[in-house]
């Protein structure tokens, strides 16, 4: 999944295969003045409320990871 943001110092694009990490990044970017959102690998915006609910349920999180084709742990950063 991809965390995208627009802010004071320009655009940011952060790749993460960990939904919890992606959600935390988006929330952090908002606290420092960015407009941030999360997209899947196809460019579709991910509903953060649904993502939070999936993270709370390990089964839901595993299903979400399978749907997104993600594998926990790999992070790629591009600013």
Backbone bond lengths (Angstrom), bond angles and torsions (degrees), N, CA, C in turn:
res aa  C-N    CA-C-N  psi(-1)  N-CA   C-N-CA  omega(-1)  CA-C   N-CA-C  phi
1 X - - - 1.433 - - 1.512 107.85 -
2 X 1.319 115.64 163.36 1.452 121.38 -174.43 1.527 109.06 -128.20
3 X 1.323 115.55 128.88 1.459 121.02 172.09 1.524 105.90 -95.80
4 X 1.325 116.68 119.68 1.459 121.25 178.34 1.514 108.95 -113.40
5 X 1.336 115.38 147.86 1.460 119.42 -178.56 1.526 110.76 -153.29
6 X 1.306 114.39 148.85 1.462 122.63 172.93 1.515 106.21 -122.04
7 X 1.336 116.44 132.43 1.453 117.53 -178.61 1.502 113.63 -157.60
8 X 1.321 115.14 -166.33 1.463 121.76 -173.98 1.528 114.43 -57.26
9 X 1.321 117.33 -34.78 1.463 119.53 -178.09 1.525 112.10 -102.30
10 X 1.331 117.14 13.41 1.457 120.83 176.95 1.521 112.76 110.93
11 X 1.341 116.08 -171.70 1.457 120.18 -177.08 1.533 112.61 -79.38
12 X 1.323 115.41 154.50 1.461 122.02 175.54 1.517 108.27 -134.20
13 X 1.330 115.92 145.19 1.462 121.86 176.31 1.530 106.20 -138.84
14 X 1.333 116.25 118.06 1.460 121.71 -176.13 1.523 108.84 -124.03
15 X 1.324 116.45 123.92 1.459 122.26 179.35 1.515 109.58 -93.71
16 X 1.336 116.81 133.10 1.457 121.64 177.77 1.525 109.64 -147.36
17 X 1.319 115.71 137.53 1.457 120.65 176.34 1.522 111.50 -96.53
18 X 1.339 116.64 6.98 1.455 121.74 -178.30 1.530 108.73 -114.62
19 X 1.334 118.54 111.07 1.469 121.38 -177.02 1.527 113.51 -58.20
20 X 1.322 117.57 -38.64 1.466 120.55 -179.47 1.535 109.93 -65.80
21 X 1.313 116.09 -40.89 1.461 121.04 178.13 1.531 110.70 -65.28
22 X 1.317 116.94 -43.91 1.469 121.17 179.39 1.523 110.91 -60.95
23 X 1.310 117.21 -43.12 1.462 121.51 179.11 1.529 110.50 -63.58
24 X 1.322 116.57 -43.98 1.465 120.84 177.94 1.524 112.01 -62.28
25 X 1.325 116.66 -40.56 1.468 120.57 177.98 1.522 111.34 -62.66
26 X 1.325 116.46 -45.47 1.463 120.28 179.55 1.529 110.59 -60.78
27 X 1.320 116.71 -43.25 1.462 120.21 179.62 1.520 111.11 -65.32
28 X 1.339 117.49 -40.81 1.464 121.05 178.73 1.529 110.67 -64.10
29 X 1.328 116.89 -45.49 1.460 120.27 -179.44 1.526 111.10 -59.07
30 X 1.317 116.48 -36.17 1.468 119.60 177.49 1.532 111.18 -65.45
31 X 1.331 116.97 -36.45 1.469 119.77 -178.66 1.526 111.89 -68.36
32 X 1.336 117.65 -22.09 1.467 119.83 179.32 1.529 111.78 -103.93
33 X 1.334 116.21 19.22 1.450 120.69 170.02 1.513 117.23 96.19
34 X 1.320 117.81 10.57 1.463 120.64 178.32 1.522 111.03 -93.38
35 X 1.311 116.44 152.91 1.458 123.00 168.37 1.523 104.89 -94.53
36 X 1.327 118.00 108.10 1.461 121.60 -172.02 1.522 111.95 -119.47
37 X 1.339 116.05 149.69 1.450 123.09 176.50 1.521 108.75 -151.13
38 X 1.335 115.60 165.91 1.463 121.88 -178.64 1.518 108.94 -116.63
39 X 1.330 115.96 135.01 1.460 121.63 177.63 1.521 109.75 -122.74
40 X 1.339 116.12 154.88 1.461 119.58 171.83 1.521 108.21 -82.28
41 X 1.317 117.08 -179.81 1.463 120.94 -176.41 1.523 112.93 -68.02
42 X 1.329 117.42 -13.61 1.469 121.34 177.86 1.524 112.40 -94.31
43 X 1.337 117.47 1.43 1.456 120.91 178.95 1.514 115.14 88.83
44 X 1.330 117.35 7.71 1.471 121.37 178.30 1.523 109.40 -87.54
45 X 1.330 115.89 133.76 1.459 119.71 179.71 1.530 110.01 -67.28
46 X 1.325 115.71 137.99 1.462 122.07 -179.68 1.525 108.66 -96.70
47 X 1.323 116.54 134.00 1.457 122.64 177.21 1.527 108.54 -70.06
48 X 1.329 116.93 112.64 1.467 120.56 -175.61 1.520 112.96 -67.36
49 X 1.313 117.53 -31.54 1.466 119.84 177.66 1.534 109.63 -64.60
50 X 1.322 116.90 -43.67 1.466 120.88 177.71 1.526 110.44 -65.89
51 X 1.325 116.88 -36.39 1.463 120.94 178.51 1.520 110.57 -63.89
52 X 1.342 117.23 -43.45 1.469 121.23 177.93 1.525 110.61 -59.70
53 X 1.334 116.27 -43.23 1.467 120.38 -179.68 1.524 110.40 -65.07
54 X 1.325 117.45 -38.96 1.465 121.39 179.67 1.521 110.87 -66.95
55 X 1.324 116.78 -36.81 1.467 120.76 179.88 1.527 110.53 -65.35
56 X 1.329 116.68 -36.67 1.474 120.50 179.95 1.524 111.90 -64.91
57 X 1.309 116.50 -26.90 1.456 121.26 179.82 1.530 108.48 -107.56
58 X 1.305 117.95 116.26 1.474 119.41 -177.98 1.519 110.77 -59.91
59 X 1.320 117.38 -36.00 1.469 120.37 177.70 1.522 109.91 -64.71
60 X 1.331 116.44 -44.48 1.452 121.07 179.00 1.517 111.81 -63.09
61 X 1.312 116.20 -39.29 1.457 120.61 -179.84 1.528 109.96 -66.12
62 X 1.335 116.40 -41.90 1.463 119.68 178.30 1.523 111.01 -63.96
63 X 1.332 117.25 -39.98 1.460 120.30 177.65 1.521 110.78 -64.37
64 X 1.332 116.41 -41.42 1.458 120.86 178.95 1.529 110.22 -62.64
65 X 1.318 116.70 -44.39 1.461 120.30 178.86 1.521 111.09 -61.09
66 X 1.329 117.02 -41.38 1.465 120.29 179.14 1.525 110.46 -64.42
67 X 1.335 117.77 -41.67 1.458 121.29 -179.70 1.516 111.55 -64.61
68 X 1.338 117.21 -36.80 1.456 120.90 -178.43 1.525 112.33 -86.50
69 X 1.335 117.20 -7.43 1.452 120.35 -177.97 1.520 111.88 68.68
70 X 1.318 116.65 28.35 1.460 121.22 -176.39 1.525 111.07 -95.62
71 X 1.306 114.79 153.72 1.458 121.86 176.37 1.519 107.35 -128.87
72 X 1.353 118.47 122.44 1.459 121.75 -174.79 1.522 112.99 -56.85
73 X 1.321 114.73 143.94 1.456 119.60 171.63 1.515 115.42 106.87
74 X 1.309 118.95 -31.34 1.474 119.95 -176.67 1.519 109.87 -85.81
75 X 1.295 115.67 127.71 1.458 120.84 179.09 1.521 108.72 -131.12
76 X 1.307 116.64 130.92 1.459 122.23 175.59 1.522 107.64 -122.99
77 X 1.306 117.06 134.72 1.456 121.38 -174.93 1.526 110.13 -119.68
78 X 1.319 115.84 130.60 1.477 121.34 175.70 1.521 107.14 -138.31
79 X 1.321 116.79 117.71 1.471 121.04 178.51 1.507 109.98 -110.36
